[in-house]
Amino acid sequence: MPLCTLHLLSLHKTTPNPLSIFLATLQSSNVAPLVVSRVVRWIILPSKLSTEHLLARNMSWDLFLVLPSTSALPSDLTKLVQHHWSITAGVPSRLTQDFYQNNAKLLHPDAFSVPKLSQARKRVTSSSQNLELSEGLDAWIDEFVKTSGPETTGAVSMFNLLAFNPGMKEEYLKYGKAFAETIGSRHGGDAKIVGNVVKPPSSPSPSPEDASADGWDEIALAHYPSIQHFRDMLISEDYQEVNHRHRVPSLRDTCILMTSEVGIEGMVKSGAKL
């Protein structure tokens, strides 16, 4: 099973145009990421695991990378990075094989293949921590889609970290099956990368940046045609029934970070695997 390393990066803000410079440096390096996304916002915050490294000092993450290896980032990239957090996972080869072509179809689908947005009445809650539509998240989405740019109407990628309660992984697998077959796919959801967390072979003694010792069990990167499709899923009764029956009780801790791949496509040259 191929090993992939997922990186969260906070860039030095003293660098002029830090995002553009990092992407240009990445493009000229020998690093070929599966995914490069701009971090948009937290959907669910971690409550027990990795909080010191993911949330300390109100840290603002800029980029999310998925690399198909366990190699360290080259020095010309790390010198542009102020804070760095990573986790390594074994990802099934069926997902990494032809990933670029399959991902391109997800990011730029035929318009007729995208599910229509529902007209369901929105039921909001006080918090989104159980993957429900909170009043605050609902208001933020309304404002977000009013702004210009491809991120507001285009595909989003939700980076998930998962830690299971003892003996409860089977319950989560029931949720995953329902997500893939009905409740997620109905809204355009697609788990395009999933994997079991492992300790990278090059790190016998994990560094503070390496999350393999933090207790996370799995990673997932879920695609949605837009943030509005994600919201549609959250407000659907059949989704919440499965969510509360199988997903919520199975998790010891989790977090979800919204990212956008289409938001940075215009910053790299056409045809580059970024």
C-alpha positions in Angstrom: 0.0 0.0 0.0 1.6 3.3 -1.1 2.5 5.7 1.7 1.4 9.4 1.4 2.4 12.3 3.6 -0.2 15.1 4.2 1.3 18.5 5.1 -0.3 21.6 6.6 1.8 24.7 6.1 1.7 28.2 7.5 3.9 30.5 5.4 6.2 33.3 6.6 4.0 36.4 6.3 7.1 38.6 6.1 7.8 37.1 2.6 6.3 39.3 -0.2 3.4 37.4 -1.8 4.2 34.3 0.3 1.6 32.0 -1.5 2.7 32.9 -5.0 6.4 32.5 -4.1 5.8 29.1 -2.4 3.8 27.8 -5.4 6.4 29.0 -7.9 9.2 27.3 -5.8 7.2 24.1 -5.5 6.6 24.1 -9.3 10.3 24.4 -10.0 11.2 21.6 -7.5 11.2 17.9 -8.1 8.2 17.5 -5.8 5.1 16.2 -7.5 2.1 16.5 -5.1 -1.1 14.7 -5.6 -3.0 17.6 -4.0 -2.2 21.3 -3.4 -5.0 23.2 -1.7 -5.5 26.6 -0.2 -6.8 26.2 3.4 -10.1 28.1 3.8 -11.4 27.5 7.3 -12.0 24.9 10.1 -15.4 23.1 9.9 -14.7 21.0 13.0 -11.9 21.6 15.5 -9.9 18.8 17.2 -10.8 18.6 20.9 -8.2 16.1 22.2 -5.5 15.2 19.7 -2.9 17.5 18.1 -4.5 20.6 19.5 -1.2 22.1 20.5 0.2 21.9 17.0 -3.0 22.5 15.0 -4.6 25.3 17.0 -1.9 26.8 19.2 -1.6 30.6 19.1 -4.6 30.8 16.8 -2.4 29.4 14.0 -3.6 30.2 10.5 -2.8 27.5 8.0 -2.2 28.5 4.4 -1.7 25.4 2.3 -2.5 21.7 2.4 -0.3 19.3 0.4 -0.6 15.5 -0.2 2.7 14.0 -1.4 2.9 10.4 -2.7 6.0 9.7 -0.6 7.5 10.0 2.9 10.4 12.2 1.7 11.0 15.5 3.6 10.1 18.7 1.9 13.2 20.2 0.2 15.0 23.1 2.0 14.1 25.7 -0.6 10.5 25.1 0.4 10.9 24.7 4.2 12.7 28.1 4.4 9.4 29.7 3.3 7.4 27.9 6.0 6.8 29.3 9.5 4.8 26.4 10.9 4.6 22.8 9.6 2.5 19.8 10.6 2.4 16.4 8.8 0.9 13.0 9.0 1.7 9.8 7.0 -0.9 7.3 5.8 -1.1 4.2 3.8 -3.5 4.9 0.9 -4.9 2.1 -1.3 -3.2 2.0 -4.7 -6.6 2.0 -6.5 -6.9 5.6 -5.2 -3.4 6.8 -6.1 -3.4 5.2 -9.5 -4.7 7.6 -12.1 -5.4 10.1 -9.3 -4.5 13.2 -11.4 -7.0 12.4 -14.2 -9.8 11.3 -11.8 -9.2 14.4 -9.6 -9.4 16.7 -12.6 -12.8 15.3 -13.5 -14.0 15.9 -9.9 -12.6 19.5 -9.8 -14.0 20.4 -13.3 -17.1 18.1 -13.8 -19.5 18.2 -16.7 -22.3 20.5 -15.5 -24.9 17.9 -16.1 -23.2 15.5 -13.7 -23.3 17.9 -10.7 -26.3 17.3 -8.4 -28.8 20.1 -8.2 -28.9 22.0 -4.9 -31.9 21.2 -2.8 -34.6 23.6 -1.6 -34.8 22.0 1.8 -35.4 24.2 4.8 -32.2 24.7 6.7 -32.2 23.5 10.3 -29.4 25.0 12.2 -27.7 24.1 15.5 -25.5 25.9 17.9 -22.4 24.0 16.9 -21.0 22.2 13.9 -18.7 19.9 16.0 -21.0 16.9 15.3 -21.0 17.7 11.6 -24.3 19.5 11.7 -25.1 22.9 10.1 -24.5 25.5 12.8 -25.9 29.0 12.7 -22.4 30.4 12.4 -21.4 28.0 9.6 -24.6 28.7 7.7 -24.1 32.5 7.9 -20.4 32.1 6.8 -21.4 30.0 3.8 -23.9 32.6 2.8 -21.3 35.4 2.9 -18.6 33.2 1.3 -20.6 32.4 -1.8 -21.3 36.1 -2.4 -17.6 36.8 -2.9 -16.0 36.5 -6.3 -13.6 33.8 -7.5 -13.6 30.1 -8.4 -13.5 29.0 -4.7 -17.0 30.4 -4.0 -18.9 28.2 -6.5 -16.3 25.5 -7.3 -15.2 22.3 -5.7 -14.0 22.0 -2.1 -11.9 19.3 -0.5 -12.5 18.5 3.2 -9.5 17.2 5.1 -10.6 14.8 7.8 -8.6 13.4 10.7 -10.2 10.5 12.6 -9.6 8.7 15.9 -11.9 5.9 16.8 -13.3 4.9 20.2 -12.2 1.3 21.2 -14.1 -1.3 19.2 -16.1 1.3 17.2 -14.3 1.3 13.9 -16.9 -1.1 12.4 -19.6 1.5 13.2 -17.7 4.2 11.3 -17.3 1.8 8.3 -21.1 1.6 8.2 -21.1 5.4 7.9 -18.5 5.3 5.2 -20.4 2.7 3.2 -23.6 4.9 3.4 -21.6 8.0 2.5 -20.2 6.3 -0.6 -23.4 4.6 -1.8 -26.2 7.1 -0.9 -26.0 10.0 1.6 -22.7 11.5 0.4 -22.8 10.6 -3.3 -26.4 12.0 -3.6 -24.8 15.4 -2.9 -21.7 14.9 -5.1 -19.5 13.8 -2.1 -16.6 11.5 -2.9 -13.9 10.2 -0.6 -11.0 10.6 -3.0 -8.2 9.9 -0.6 -8.5 7.6 2.5 -5.8 5.9 4.5 -4.6 4.4 7.8 -2.2 6.5 9.7 1.3 5.0 10.0 4.7 6.1 11.4 6.9 7.1 8.4 9.8 4.7 8.1 12.3 7.5 8.1 11.1 8.7 11.5 11.9 6.2 14.2 11.6 9.0 16.8 8.7 11.2 15.7 9.4 15.0 15.8 6.8 17.4 17.1 5.8 18.0 13.5 5.0 14.3 12.9 1.5 13.5 14.0 1.9 9.7 13.8 2.3 9.5 17.6 -0.7 11.7 18.4 -3.3 8.9 18.3 -5.0 9.6 14.9 -6.2 6.4 13.2 -7.2 7.5 9.7 -7.2 10.4 7.2 -9.7 11.2 4.5 -10.0 13.8 1.9 -13.6 14.3 0.8 -14.6 16.1 -2.4 -17.8 18.1 -2.8 -18.8 20.0 -6.0 -19.2 23.2 -3.9 -19.6 24.3 -0.3 -23.3 24.6 -0.9 -23.4 20.9 -1.8 -21.7 20.2 1.5 -24.3 22.3 3.3 -27.1 20.5 1.5 -25.7 17.2 2.8 -25.6 18.5 6.4 -29.2 19.6 6.4 -30.6 16.4 4.9 -32.5 14.2 7.4 -31.2 10.9 6.0 -27.6 12.1 6.4 -28.0 13.2 10.0 -29.7 9.9 10.9 -26.7 8.0 9.7 -24.3 10.6 11.1 -25.7 10.3 14.6 -26.2 6.6 14.5 -22.8 5.5 13.2 -20.3 8.4 12.8 -20.7 10.5 16.0 -20.5 7.6 18.6 -17.6 5.9 16.8 -15.2 8.9 17.1 -12.9 9.6 20.0 -11.8 12.8 18.2 -12.0 14.3 14.8 -11.5 17.5 12.9 -12.3 18.8 9.4 -10.5 21.5 7.5 -12.1 23.0 4.4 -9.6 23.5 1.5 -9.8 24.6 -2.1 -7.8 23.2 -4.9 -9.5 25.3 -7.6 -8.6 28.4 -5.6 -4.9 28.2 -6.5 -5.1 26.6 -10.0 -4.7 29.9 -11.7 -1.4 30.5 -9.8 0.4 27.5 -11.5 1.0 27.0 -15.1 -1.4 24.8 -17.1 -0.5 21.1 -17.1 1.6 21.1 -13.9 0.8 18.4 -11.5 0.0 20.8 -8.7 
